Amino acid sequence: MTKRDLIEEVARRSDTFARKDIEAIVNTIFGSMLDSMARGDRIEIRSFGTFSVRDRSARQGRNPRTGADVHIPARRVPFFTAGKELRQRVDGGQD
């Protein structure tokens, strides 16, 4: 599902808001999530999952084409952990 698909699905289910308003709401939510993660904050959405930022340390890698050693700098990466209800629904009700 793309962001556009999400907006269309919410618009289909909503009689209260116009599609333009729903698009603004979805963009605001995602923008807030991006800002929070950029600050290193953790985002928890009950029954869905948790978004967090993890630190990856610098390390030595290898260029697969040439075999030369390559320095990979330290970085922060986004990380998602699925919640229990999401895992169960994806697995067809099993856990």
SULVEN-V42116 format. One record per pair of residues at least 6 apart in sequence whose C-alpha atoms are under 7 Angstrom apart, sorted by the first residue. I is the first residue (numbers start at 1). J is the second residue. Records with the same first field share a line. If there is no record, write none. Layout:
# SULVEN-V42116
I = J, J
This chain:
# SULVEN-V42116
7 = 22, 23
11 = 19, 22
37 = 52, 53
40 = 53
41 = 52
42 = 51, 52
43 = 50, 51, 52
44 = 50, 51
47 = 83, 84, 85, 86
48 = 82, 83, 85, 86
49 = 80, 81, 82, 83
50 = 80, 81, 82
51 = 79, 80, 81
52 = 78, 79, 80
53 = 76, 77, 78, 79
54 = 76, 77, 78, 79
55 = 75, 76, 77
56 = 74, 75, 76
57 = 74, 75
58 = 72, 73, 74
59 = 71, 72, 73
60 = 69, 70, 71, 72
61 = 69, 70, 71, 72
62 = 68, 69, 70
63 = 69, 70
88 = 94, 95
